[in-house]
C-alpha cells in the first residue's frame, strides 16, 4: 500500500485499527461522561450512562464513511485482543476484592437465590427457544446449540454490572447487596462453565484440555501464594511493589489465561479464581488493588459497558415489526423469569417481598459476556443470521438499561431496605457478624487498636470484619511540598505523598499482624482537614454499615507514664464523631507502656490479659457489656464484670428525708434510678445465668455510697487489670458517680471514663469508653 494515501486508506495499515479503537474509546468516554452528568440529577448510576453513550454512537458506526474509516474489518482482531486484556484484568480484580467469608457463612441463601432466577430463566428460555429458532431461520446450525445459547442468555447475570451498581448506589455493604454480588458471581461462573462444557464436549481430547486448564489455574494460584510472600518481604520501606514486580504477577495471569483460551475454554473463570485465591494481605495485594483499581473502574469498565451499546444496530431492529416483537419477547421473558424465580426463593427463605423484587431486577442485568457467548458459539457450533444477532444483542442491552434504571429507582425510593440494622452491639446475637471501623492518626496509636482487634476476633463463633482507616490531616503546605518534590518523584501521584512515612509504618505493622494472627484487616485512608474529617468517618461508617467506630484518645502516654495532649483537632474530631456517628463509638485510651506491659502487648506476648468491665447501669454500660462478651471468647482474655451498687439506698433516702444531707445532687439522682435499675437488673440477671453461672466470665460486686468511694475502689483495682471497659454515660443522675465530675477534664469520655483517663489517676491499664448508638442521633448533621 502506498504510504502517501494516508493512515485511513487501507485495512492492512497497522495504524488504522489502532486509531479507530482510540477514537471509539475517546468518544465513549466523552459521551458517557456527558450522560453521567445529566443522569446523575435523576439518580441513575454510571454504567447506565455508559451503555446509553454506546447506543447513541452505535447508529453512527453504520454510516458508510464512518464505518470504513473507524470500523475497518482488520480492527476486529484488535478489538478482541483489547477486550481480552481488559476482561482478564477486571475479573482478576473482582476476585481479589471479594470477601468469600460472607458467601461461605451464607452459602445456602446465596446459592438458592442464584439458582432460583437461573433455573426459572432456563425453563422460560427453553420454552421460547424453539419459536425463536424458526423465526430467526438459523438453519446453519443444530437446534440443540441454539436452544442452549438462548437458555444461557436468559439465565445469565453480569457480575461486573451488579458490582458497579452496588458500589455506585451505595448498597454494596448491605445484606441485600452482598447477597446480590455473591449470587451474580455464582450464576455467571456456572453459566460460563456450562457453556464451555457444551461447546467442547464433542471435541477431541476435551477432558484432557479441561484437566490442563485446571492444572494451570492451580499452579498459578500456588505460585502466587509464595510469590506474594516473597515480594512482601522485599523492600519493606516502600509503600508498593515496583513496576517489574507487578508485571511479573500480571504476566503469570496473562500466560495462564492464554493457555485456557487456546484450550477452547473461557478465561473469565480462570482469572476470577486466581484473584480469589491470591493472598489478600501484604504489599502485593495492596499494590494490585491500588494500581488496577483506578484504571479498571475509570477506564476499562466504562469502555466495557459502552462497547455493549456501540455494537447494537437499533435501526435494523426497529425498522421491522417482527424483530421488535422478538426483542420484546426476550426482554419480557428475561425480566419475568428472574423476578418469578427470585420471588419464589425469597419467599421460601423469608426475605421480604420488596427486597426480593429488588434482587430480581438486579440479577436481571446483562453484560459483555453474553456477546462472548454469541461469538464463541458462532465460531464453533452455530451461525447466527444478521437479524438473530442484532435482536439478541439489542434485547440484552435494552434489558440491562431497563433493569438498571428500575434498580436505581428502587434504591432511591427504598432507602430503608439498605439501612444498617446493626448500629449497636447489644441487640445483636453472638453469631451475627460484627463490623468494626478502627481509626488511627499515626503508627503510635496502632498497637492498642490491633490488640483490640485481636481480642474481638478471638472466637470463630462470633465472626468479625475490621476496617482500619488511616486519618491524615490535609494542610495547605502539603501542596507546596508536593510541587517541590514533583520532579524527584514523577512516577508517584500527589495523593501518594499524603501521610509520609506513617503510611509505610502502618502498612508494615499491619502486614506483620496479619502474618502472625491470620486476621485480615481491610485498609482505608481519608485525607481531609480536621473540621470536616468527622464527616468522612461517619459517611464511611454508614457506607460500610459498621456497628462500632473505634477512635484513639487525643492524649498519648509519655515515657514517665503521664498522658500528654496531642493535636486539638483530634479531640474535636472525636467529639463530633461521638455526637454524629451512625453507630456506637469506642474511644481507646492507651496505657501500660512505661512499666508494666499493658493490654497493647496482647499481640506481641502470649500471656493472658485480665480485663475488667465496669458496670454502673445505663445503655452505654450495657453496650460495653456486649462488647466485653465478644472479647471474652478470646483464649487470651480473662474477663471479669465488676458491678457497682449502692451500699444502702434506703439509708441514703432516710438521710435526705431527715435533712442530714444538703446535697441536692443526691436527691436528683435517686429520683430517676428506679426505671434504669429495673432494666439493668433484668439484663444482668440474664447475663449472669448465661455466662457467669457457667464459669465463663468472672463477676464481682462492689458496694459504695457515693462517687468518692467509687474513685477509691477504682484506685484499689487499678493495677489488677490491663484494660478497663466502661460505658460513657446513659445512667441519668447516678448516685454511684456523684461528685466524680468535679475534676472533669474530658467530658466526651463520660464521668467514669474521664476519671480513669485522667493524668492524676495513676493506673497502668488502658481504657475503652463505649457509647451506644441512639436512634435520635441517626443521620449526619452537616455543619
VENKAVEN-V952903 format. One record per run of one state. SS is the DSSP state (hx for helix, st for strand, lp for the rest). FROM is the first residue (numbers start at 0). TO is the last residue. Records with the same first field share a line. If there is no record, write none. Layout:
SS=FROM-TO + FROM-TO
//
This chain:
lp=0-1 + 5-12 + 40-44 + 62-62 + 70-73 + 97-98 + 105-105 + 136-141 + 155-157 + 168-173 + 200-204 + 233-241 + 262-265 + 277-280 + 310-312 + 318-319 + 349-351 + 362-366 + 380-384 + 413-413 + 418-432 + 440-441 + 456-462 + 473-475 + 484-492 + 497-499 + 517-519 + 528-528 + 544-546 + 552-553 + 557-561 + 565-566 + 580-582 + 589-597 + 602-607 + 615-617 + 631-635 + 646-647 + 658-662 + 671-671 + 692-696 + 704-705 + 717-721 + 727-733 + 737-738 + 743-745 + 756-764 + 771-773 + 777-782
hx=2-4 + 13-39 + 45-61 + 63-69 + 74-96 + 99-104 + 106-135 + 142-154 + 158-167 + 174-199 + 205-232 + 242-261 + 266-276 + 281-309 + 313-317 + 320-348 + 352-361 + 367-379 + 385-412 + 414-417 + 442-455 + 476-483 + 493-496 + 500-516 + 529-543 + 567-579 + 598-601 + 618-630 + 648-657 + 663-670 + 672-691 + 706-716 + 734-736 + 739-742 + 746-755 + 774-776
st=433-439 + 463-472 + 520-527 + 547-551 + 554-556 + 562-564 + 583-588 + 608-614 + 636-645 + 697-703 + 722-726 + 765-770
//
